[in-house]
């Protein structure tokens, strides 16, 4: 299993950062411009059992991704797990830690790539680089939106 983590400190209270993640348009807001994503459905907000289904493109190849939230502790964390999609396994935990009137936001992802160890060895670095770029962008947008309130 591969692991990725990205953290940053947002200069806003944890309630503000959490509520930002509850927005109906959050996926569109946090999607980098170089990675087109179309949300097909989103049901249940951040709660356990919530469903998000979206289509993304790997080059010209469309991929449908279905995720379900399996954990939710308001102002602390929520976790989404891939039900179907491009990875053999994908668990994404979003963690919110109050640090005075600031928030430490951490995205923690454990995943298994399809195709086994060889594919993981050959393209694992590429996925890590894409995740790094994507989450740097997501945290930039989160800071911009939450700190301007």
N, C-alpha and C positions, 0 to 999 in steps of 0.2 A: 504494500500500500504506500502511495506517495502522499506527501504532506506539504501544504502551503499555508503560510500565515502572513498577514499584513495588519499592522496596527498604526494608529495615529491618535493624537490628542486633539479633540475638537473643543474650541473655546466657547462651549455652551453647556447648559445643564443637561443631565442625562434624559430628563423628560422631553426636552426639545429634540434631541437626537433620535429618541425612540419614536416620537410622534412624526418626525420626518419620514421614518421608515414605514409608517402606517399609511402614507399617502397612496391613493389609488394609482397614480402615475409614476410610482417610484422606479419601476423597472425601466421605463422609457428615460427617466431623468438620469439614472445611473449607468445607462448603456453608453459606452464610448462611441463617438461618431464613426470610427473605423470598423465597428462590429454591429451591423444592422440586426436588430431583434424585433420581432413582431409578437406582441402579447396576444394569445388566442383567448385565454380566460384566466381570471384571477378571482378566487372565491375564498372568503374567510379571513381576510387581513393577515395578521401574524399569528393567529391562534392555532393550536394543535388541530390538525385535520385540514387546515387551509390548503388549497390547491393553486398552483400556478402552472399554466401551460403556455409555452412560447415556441416560436420558430426562429432558429438562427441559421446562418449560412456559413458553411465551410467552403470558401471559394464560391462556386455556383451550386454546390450541393446543399439542399435545404435539410435541416435536422429539426425534428420536433423533440422538445424536452418537457417532461412532466415531472413536477416536484411536489412533495407534500411536506407540510410542517409537522414535525414530530415532537417538538419541545417548544414551550413558550413560557417564560417567566418575565412578566412586564418589568421594563426598565433594566433587565439583566441580560436576557438572551433569548434568541429563537433559533431553531435549527430546521433547515430544509434538507430533505433526502430525495435524490433522484429516483423516481419510480420507473421511468423509461427515458432513454436518451442516449447520448453518444458515449458515456462512460459505463464501465462494468459496474462501478460503484462510485457514488459521489455524496458526501456528507458535508454540509456547509453550516457551521455554527457562527452566528453573529453575536458577539459579546459586547456588552455595554457596561463600563465600570465608572461609577461616579468618582471623580477626583476633585473634591471641593465643588466649585461651580463649573468644572470642566468635565469632559467625558473621554475616557479612553475607549476607542472603538477598535475591536479586533475581529477580523474575518479569519476563521480557522477552517481549512478545508482538508479532508482526507479523501483520496480518490484512487481508484484502480482503473487503468486504461484498458481498453479492449485489446485483445491480441497477445496478452501475456508479457512475460519478462523482456523478450526481444524488442517488441514495440516500445515498451516502457523505457528500455535502455536507449533506443535510437531517438525517440521523439519526446521523452520525458522532459528534457531541458527546454524544448520548444514550448510545451504546455506551461511550464513554470514561468518562462519569459512572458508568455501571453497573459498569464494570471497576474504577474507583477505589474504589467502595464495597465491591465484592466482595473485592478484594485487601487493603484496609484490614482487613476482617473476618478474612480468612485469616491475615494476619500477626499479628493480635491473638491468634487461637487458637494459632498456632504458638508465639508468645512465652509464652503462658500455660502450654501443655503442656510445652514444652522447658525453661523456666526454673524450673519447680516441681520438677524432679528433684533 
